[in-house]
Amino acid sequence: MSEWGEEPLNQLADFQKGRKVDTSEEPLEGYRPYLGAGSLVGKSDGFGSGIGAVTASDTDVLMLWDGERSGLVGLGRPGIVSSTVMKLSPSARIDVTFLYYFLALSFDWVQNRRTGTGVPHVPKDLGKILRVKYPKDPDHQKKIADILETVDEAIEQTEALIAKYKQIKAGMMQDLFTRGLKPDGKLRPPREDAPHLYQETPIGWIPKDWEFKSLRSVILKIDSGWSPDCIERTPTEGEWGVLKVSAVTRGAFDPKESKTLPDHLPPKPSLEVRQGDVVLTRANGVAELVGKCVQVKKTPSKLMLSDKLLRLVPDEDMISKEFLAMVMSSEVVLRQIDKVLSGSSGQRNISQSQIFGFCAGRPRKVEQSEIALRIEAVESSLVDLKSELQKLRQQKAGLMADLLTGKTPVKV
């Protein structure tokens, strides 16, 4: 293992704050990519004028200096540095990518030392107070940076696959809930090509052999939950708990998003969530998260619905639980939810009577099963990819903590 050194950040990098310049959303003549907060996480901040500007290159590290996310870092790229961003140009003694990962590892440390009233910012003496530990051998630095870049590449590829599968799922649901499937398992031809196969309804065109139904005719009952004062931790095995609304809002059931019921309060077993249940959010501070619906595939015992969650109990002779959960997540129903949302900007909600009043097309049970199977196949791939992404992020966090501090030696 090579020898490690430790120096203040300002001994290893020169600091230069960006300046205010004219900006544009379009690439005008003399303008270059504008490097603000968005650029640090791979987004676009538009373009900035090069007149009187501070410029960066891929041999720099950029740090957000002002704002709630101050301390956030990104690798530099050719462009104009925003007035809220600091450019750090490393000396020959430290690899730029190694320095980037070290500063990324130090994000929480920097956040805890921010100053300023109103708009927080990185402490002005950061260069003096933040000490950088680094291997003196440049090849050792590069080896550590290469390992972490490899994990980052895997994370980016997995994120791209997740985005792709989400698009596939959205397109598939649009086709399946407007065209459905023929007995041979193929999509019906578009209405423009075969108008005789479709009927017009208040919610749009649906296949002619589907029934146009209100949810009142296919849902037997809706169970509402309970929200007592609970202990702010996930219940352990054997303890009763109450689900948070966040257990559903990410589009998949997450039983860890729950609170523990105090011992002095008796549980309500009738509200326990069971495998196969269709659970929907009836209220949320964010309008887009009202009406989020999932089917519970797996759950621990003794978790109850909160008062912001509803359980939809279908007439399974009419509609399967799997198909009901997918109908509730379809554009057809989401548009109806948008129209009836009530409440202030602080809390938006829908009522049980409004849910009963929503309408959708109901295919025969065989077609429901085929549609559900196709959507579930894509959802299963998404679940696997999200699990892989979580593992990669955990792996990266562990590697950064071990490699950037010298805890784990690296063979060069």
C-alpha positions as CSV (number, residue, x, y, z in Angstrom):
1,M,0.0,0.0,0.0
2,S,1.4,3.4,-1.0
3,E,2.0,6.2,1.5
4,W,-0.9,8.5,2.2
5,G,-0.8,12.2,2.7
6,E,-3.2,14.7,4.2
7,E,-3.5,18.4,3.4
8,P,-6.0,21.3,3.4
9,L,-8.1,21.4,0.3
10,N,-6.7,24.8,-0.7
11,Q,-3.2,23.3,-0.9
12,L,-4.4,20.8,-3.5
13,A,-6.8,22.9,-5.7
14,D,-7.3,26.5,-6.8
15,F,-10.7,28.0,-6.2
16,Q,-12.5,30.3,-8.6
17,K,-16.2,31.3,-8.2
18,G,-18.4,31.7,-11.3
19,R,-19.8,35.1,-12.3
20,K,-23.2,36.3,-13.4
21,V,-23.5,36.3,-17.2
22,D,-26.3,36.6,-19.7
23,T,-28.1,33.2,-20.2
24,S,-30.3,31.6,-22.8
25,E,-32.3,28.4,-23.3
26,E,-31.0,28.3,-26.8
27,P,-27.4,28.0,-28.0
28,L,-26.7,31.5,-29.3
29,E,-23.5,32.6,-31.0
30,G,-20.8,33.0,-28.4
31,Y,-22.7,31.0,-25.8
32,R,-21.6,27.8,-24.2
33,P,-23.2,25.3,-21.9
34,Y,-24.1,27.0,-18.6
35,L,-22.9,25.0,-15.6
36,G,-25.3,25.5,-12.7
37,A,-26.8,23.2,-10.1
38,G,-28.6,21.1,-12.7
39,S,-25.4,20.3,-14.6
40,L,-23.9,18.8,-11.5
41,V,-26.5,16.0,-11.7
42,G,-26.5,15.5,-15.4
43,K,-29.2,18.0,-16.4
44,S,-29.1,21.0,-18.6
45,D,-29.0,24.6,-17.3
46,G,-29.2,26.2,-20.8
47,F,-26.4,28.3,-22.2
48,G,-24.3,31.2,-20.9
49,S,-22.5,34.1,-22.6
50,G,-18.7,33.8,-22.7
51,I,-18.2,37.5,-22.1
52,G,-16.4,38.1,-18.8
53,A,-17.2,34.5,-17.8
54,V,-15.4,31.9,-15.7
55,T,-14.9,28.8,-17.9
56,A,-14.5,25.2,-16.8
57,S,-13.1,22.1,-18.5
58,D,-13.1,18.4,-17.8
59,T,-10.0,18.8,-15.7
60,D,-12.0,20.7,-13.0
61,V,-14.3,19.8,-10.2
62,L,-17.4,22.0,-9.7
63,M,-19.1,22.5,-6.3
64,L,-22.5,24.2,-5.7
65,W,-21.6,27.0,-3.4
66,D,-25.0,28.5,-2.6
67,G,-28.5,27.1,-2.0
68,E,-30.1,24.1,-0.2
69,R,-27.9,21.6,-2.0
70,S,-24.7,23.5,-1.5
71,G,-21.7,21.2,-1.2
72,L,-23.0,19.1,-4.2
73,V,-20.2,18.3,-6.6
74,G,-19.8,17.2,-10.2
75,L,-17.0,16.6,-12.6
76,G,-16.3,19.6,-14.8
77,R,-17.0,19.9,-18.5
78,P,-16.4,22.6,-21.0
79,G,-18.8,25.5,-20.3
80,I,-19.6,28.7,-18.4
81,V,-19.5,28.5,-14.6
82,S,-22.6,29.8,-12.8
83,S,-22.3,32.4,-10.1
84,T,-23.6,29.9,-7.6
85,V,-20.9,27.4,-8.4
86,M,-17.2,27.2,-7.4
87,K,-14.6,25.8,-9.8
88,L,-11.8,23.8,-8.2
89,S,-8.8,23.2,-10.4
90,P,-6.6,20.4,-8.9
91,S,-2.9,20.6,-8.7
92,A,-0.6,18.0,-10.3
93,R,-0.5,16.1,-7.0
94,I,-4.1,14.9,-7.0
95,D,-6.2,13.2,-9.7
96,V,-9.3,15.2,-10.7
97,T,-11.6,12.2,-10.5
98,F,-10.2,11.1,-7.1
99,L,-10.8,14.6,-5.8
100,Y,-14.3,14.6,-7.1
101,Y,-15.2,11.4,-5.3
102,F,-13.5,12.6,-2.1
103,L,-15.6,15.8,-2.2
104,A,-18.7,13.7,-2.9
105,L,-18.0,11.6,0.2
106,S,-17.6,14.8,2.1
107,F,-21.1,16.2,1.1
108,D,-22.7,15.6,4.5
109,W,-19.7,17.1,6.3
110,V,-19.9,20.2,4.2
111,Q,-23.7,20.5,4.6
112,N,-23.4,20.4,8.4
113,R,-21.0,23.4,8.3
114,R,-22.9,25.7,5.9
115,T,-23.4,29.3,6.9
116,G,-25.7,32.2,5.9
117,T,-29.1,33.4,6.9
118,G,-31.8,32.8,4.3
119,V,-29.7,31.2,1.5
120,P,-27.2,28.8,2.9
121,H,-23.8,28.5,1.4
122,V,-20.6,26.6,1.8
123,P,-18.3,28.1,4.5
124,K,-15.9,30.6,3.0
125,D,-12.9,29.0,4.6
126,L,-13.8,25.5,3.3
127,G,-10.3,25.3,1.6
128,K,-8.7,25.6,5.0
129,I,-10.9,23.5,7.2
130,L,-11.5,20.5,4.9
131,R,-8.5,18.2,4.9
132,V,-8.1,15.8,2.0
133,K,-6.6,12.4,2.7
134,Y,-5.0,10.9,-0.5
135,P,-2.5,8.3,-1.6
136,K,0.7,10.1,-2.8
137,D,1.2,7.6,-5.7
138,P,-0.8,9.0,-8.7
139,D,-1.4,5.5,-10.0
140,H,-3.0,4.6,-6.7
141,Q,-5.3,7.6,-6.9
142,K,-6.3,6.7,-10.5
143,K,-6.9,3.0,-9.5
144,I,-9.4,4.1,-6.8
145,A,-11.1,6.6,-9.2
146,D,-11.4,3.9,-11.9
147,I,-13.1,1.4,-9.5
148,L,-15.6,4.0,-8.5
149,E,-16.2,5.2,-12.1
150,T,-16.9,1.5,-13.0
151,V,-19.7,1.4,-10.4
152,D,-21.0,4.7,-11.5
153,E,-21.2,3.5,-15.1
154,A,-23.2,0.4,-13.9
155,I,-25.5,2.8,-12.0
156,E,-26.1,5.0,-15.1
157,Q,-26.8,1.9,-17.3
158,T,-29.3,0.5,-14.8
159,E,-31.0,3.9,-14.5
160,A,-31.3,4.1,-18.3
161,L,-32.8,0.6,-18.4
162,I,-35.3,1.6,-15.7
163,A,-36.3,4.7,-17.7
164,K,-36.7,2.5,-20.8
165,Y,-38.9,-0.1,-19.1
166,K,-41.1,2.7,-17.7
167,Q,-41.6,3.9,-21.2
168,I,-42.4,0.4,-22.4
169,K,-44.9,-0.1,-19.5
170,A,-46.6,3.2,-20.2
171,G,-47.0,2.5,-23.9
172,M,-48.1,-1.1,-23.2
173,M,-50.8,0.1,-20.8
174,Q,-52.1,2.7,-23.2
175,D,-52.5,0.0,-25.9
176,L,-53.9,-2.7,-23.6
177,F,-56.5,-0.4,-22.0
178,T,-57.7,1.1,-25.3
179,R,-57.4,-1.8,-27.7
180,G,-57.2,-4.9,-25.5
181,L,-56.3,-8.4,-26.8
182,K,-57.9,-10.7,-29.4
183,P,-58.4,-14.4,-28.6
184,D,-55.1,-15.1,-30.4
185,G,-53.3,-12.9,-27.9
186,K,-52.6,-10.1,-30.4
187,L,-53.6,-6.4,-29.9
188,R,-56.8,-5.5,-31.7
189,P,-56.0,-3.3,-34.8
190,P,-56.2,0.5,-34.1
191,R,-59.7,2.0,-34.3
192,E,-58.7,3.9,-37.4
193,D,-58.1,0.6,-39.2
194,A,-61.1,-1.3,-37.7
195,P,-63.8,1.0,-36.5
196,H,-66.4,-1.8,-36.3
197,L,-64.4,-3.3,-33.4
198,Y,-64.9,-0.3,-31.1
199,Q,-67.6,1.6,-29.3
200,E,-67.7,5.2,-28.1
201,T,-68.2,5.8,-24.4
202,P,-67.9,8.9,-22.0
203,I,-64.3,7.9,-21.3
204,G,-63.3,7.4,-25.0
205,W,-63.3,4.5,-27.4
206,I,-63.0,1.0,-26.1
207,P,-63.4,-2.4,-27.7
208,K,-67.0,-3.2,-28.6
209,D,-67.0,-6.5,-26.7
210,W,-66.0,-4.8,-23.4
211,E,-68.6,-3.6,-20.9
212,F,-68.6,0.0,-19.9
213,K,-68.9,-0.1,-16.2
214,S,-68.8,2.2,-13.1
215,L,-66.5,1.0,-10.4
216,R,-69.6,0.8,-8.1
217,S,-70.7,-2.2,-10.2
218,V,-67.4,-4.1,-9.8
219,I,-66.2,-3.1,-6.3
220,L,-68.0,-4.7,-3.3
221,K,-66.6,-2.3,-0.7
222,I,-63.9,0.1,0.2
223,D,-62.1,-0.2,3.5
224,S,-60.7,3.0,5.1
225,G,-57.8,3.0,7.6
226,W,-56.8,4.4,10.9
227,S,-54.0,6.7,12.0
228,P,-53.4,6.7,15.8
229,D,-50.3,8.4,17.3
230,C,-47.6,5.9,16.6
231,I,-43.9,5.4,17.3
232,E,-41.7,6.7,14.5
233,R,-40.0,3.5,13.6
234,T,-40.7,0.4,11.5
235,P,-42.3,-2.3,13.6
236,T,-40.2,-5.4,14.4
237,E,-41.5,-8.9,13.9
238,G,-44.5,-9.5,16.1
239,E,-45.3,-5.9,16.6
240,W,-48.4,-4.2,15.1
241,G,-47.8,-1.2,12.9
242,V,-49.6,1.3,10.7
243,L,-48.6,1.9,7.1
244,K,-47.5,5.4,6.0
245,V,-49.0,6.8,2.7
246,S,-45.4,6.6,1.3
247,A,-45.8,2.8,1.4
248,V,-47.7,3.1,-1.8
249,T,-46.8,6.4,-3.5
250,R,-43.6,5.1,-5.1
251,G,-45.6,2.8,-7.3
252,A,-44.7,-0.4,-5.5
253,F,-45.8,-1.6,-2.0
254,D,-43.1,-0.9,0.6
255,P,-44.0,-2.3,4.0
256,K,-40.9,-0.7,5.6
257,E,-42.7,2.6,5.2
258,S,-44.7,2.1,8.4
259,K,-44.8,3.1,12.1
260,T,-45.1,1.1,15.3
261,L,-48.4,0.9,17.2
262,P,-47.9,1.8,20.9
263,D,-48.5,-1.1,23.3
264,H,-51.3,0.7,25.1
265,L,-53.4,0.9,21.9
266,P,-55.3,-2.3,20.8
267,P,-54.8,-3.1,17.1
268,K,-57.7,-3.4,14.6
269,P,-57.2,-6.7,12.8
270,S,-59.9,-5.9,10.3
271,L,-57.5,-3.3,8.9
272,E,-54.5,-5.6,8.5
273,V,-53.2,-5.6,4.9
274,R,-52.9,-9.0,3.3
275,Q,-51.3,-10.4,0.2
276,G,-53.3,-9.6,-2.9
277,D,-55.0,-6.5,-1.4
278,V,-55.5,-3.5,-3.8
279,V,-54.4,-0.4,-1.9
280,L,-54.9,3.2,-3.0
281,T,-53.9,6.6,-1.6
282,R,-56.9,8.8,-0.9
283,A,-55.0,11.9,0.3
284,N,-51.6,13.5,-0.2
285,G,-50.0,16.9,-0.1
286,V,-48.9,16.4,-3.7
287,A,-51.8,16.1,-6.1
288,E,-50.0,13.7,-8.5
289,L,-49.6,11.2,-5.6
290,V,-53.4,11.0,-4.9
291,G,-54.9,7.9,-6.4
292,K,-51.7,5.9,-6.5
293,C,-52.6,2.3,-6.5
294,V,-50.7,-1.0,-6.0
295,Q,-51.5,-4.6,-5.4
296,V,-49.7,-6.1,-2.4
297,K,-47.6,-9.0,-3.6
298,K,-45.9,-9.7,-0.3
299,T,-46.2,-8.2,3.2
300,P,-45.3,-8.9,6.8
301,S,-48.2,-9.6,9.1
302,K,-49.8,-7.1,11.5
303,L,-49.5,-4.0,9.3
304,M,-52.7,-1.9,9.2
305,L,-54.1,0.7,6.7
306,S,-53.6,4.3,7.7
307,D,-56.4,6.8,7.3
308,K,-54.8,8.1,4.0
309,L,-55.0,4.6,2.4
310,L,-58.0,2.7,1.1
311,R,-58.5,-1.0,0.3
312,L,-60.6,-1.7,-2.8
313,V,-62.4,-5.1,-2.5
314,P,-63.6,-6.2,-5.9
315,D,-66.3,-8.6,-7.0
316,E,-63.9,-11.2,-8.3
317,D,-66.7,-12.7,-10.5
318,M,-66.6,-9.4,-12.4
319,I,-63.0,-8.2,-12.1
320,S,-59.7,-9.7,-10.7
321,K,-57.7,-7.9,-8.1
322,E,-54.7,-7.8,-10.5
323,F,-56.8,-6.2,-13.2
324,L,-58.5,-3.7,-10.8
325,A,-55.1,-2.5,-9.6
326,M,-54.0,-1.9,-13.2
327,V,-57.2,-0.2,-14.2
328,M,-56.8,2.2,-11.3
329,S,-53.3,3.0,-12.6
330,S,-54.4,3.5,-16.2
331,E,-54.7,6.9,-17.9
332,V,-58.4,6.3,-18.2
333,V,-58.9,6.4,-14.4
334,L,-56.1,8.9,-13.6
335,R,-57.8,11.5,-15.8
336,Q,-61.0,11.0,-13.8
337,I,-59.1,11.4,-10.6
338,D,-57.6,14.7,-11.8
339,K,-61.0,16.1,-12.5
340,V,-62.4,15.5,-9.0
341,L,-59.4,16.2,-6.7
342,S,-60.5,18.4,-3.9
343,G,-58.8,20.1,-0.9
344,S,-56.4,22.9,-0.4
345,S,-52.9,23.1,-1.8
346,G,-51.7,21.6,1.5
347,Q,-53.8,18.4,1.3
348,R,-55.5,17.0,-1.8
349,N,-57.9,14.0,-1.6
350,I,-60.6,11.9,-3.2
351,S,-63.7,10.4,-1.5
352,Q,-65.0,6.9,-1.6
353,S,-68.1,8.0,-3.4
354,Q,-66.0,9.6,-6.1
355,I,-64.0,6.4,-6.6
356,F,-67.3,4.4,-6.9
357,G,-68.3,6.9,-9.6
358,F,-65.2,6.3,-11.8
359,C,-65.8,4.4,-15.0
360,A,-63.7,2.0,-17.1
361,G,-64.0,-0.7,-19.7
362,R,-64.3,-4.3,-18.5
363,P,-63.1,-7.1,-20.7
364,R,-64.0,-10.8,-20.1
365,K,-62.0,-12.5,-17.3
366,V,-59.8,-14.4,-19.8
367,E,-58.7,-11.2,-21.5
368,Q,-58.2,-9.5,-18.1
369,S,-55.8,-12.3,-17.1
370,E,-53.8,-11.9,-20.4
371,I,-53.6,-8.2,-20.0
372,A,-52.5,-8.5,-16.4
373,L,-49.8,-11.1,-17.2
374,R,-48.2,-8.8,-19.9
375,I,-48.1,-5.8,-17.6
376,E,-46.8,-7.9,-14.6
377,A,-43.9,-9.2,-16.8
378,V,-42.7,-5.6,-17.3
379,E,-43.4,-4.7,-13.7
380,S,-41.3,-7.7,-12.6
381,S,-38.4,-6.5,-14.7
382,L,-38.7,-3.0,-13.2
383,V,-38.7,-4.4,-9.7
384,D,-35.5,-6.4,-10.4
385,L,-33.8,-3.4,-12.0
386,K,-34.7,-1.1,-9.0
387,S,-33.4,-3.7,-6.6
388,E,-30.2,-3.9,-8.6
389,L,-29.9,-0.1,-8.6
390,Q,-30.3,0.0,-4.8
391,K,-27.6,-2.7,-4.4
392,L,-25.2,-0.7,-6.7
393,R,-25.8,2.5,-4.8
394,Q,-25.1,0.7,-1.5
395,Q,-22.0,-0.9,-3.0
396,K,-20.7,2.5,-4.2
397,A,-21.3,4.1,-0.8
398,G,-19.4,1.3,0.9
399,L,-16.5,1.5,-1.6
400,M,-16.2,5.2,-1.2
401,A,-16.1,5.0,2.5
402,D,-13.4,2.2,2.3
403,L,-11.3,3.3,-0.6
404,L,-11.2,7.0,-0.1
405,T,-10.0,6.8,3.5
406,G,-7.5,4.0,3.0
407,K,-9.4,1.6,5.1
408,T,-9.3,-1.0,2.3
409,P,-5.9,-1.3,0.4
410,V,-5.9,-1.3,-3.3
411,K,-3.4,-3.1,-5.4
412,V,-2.0,-0.9,-8.2
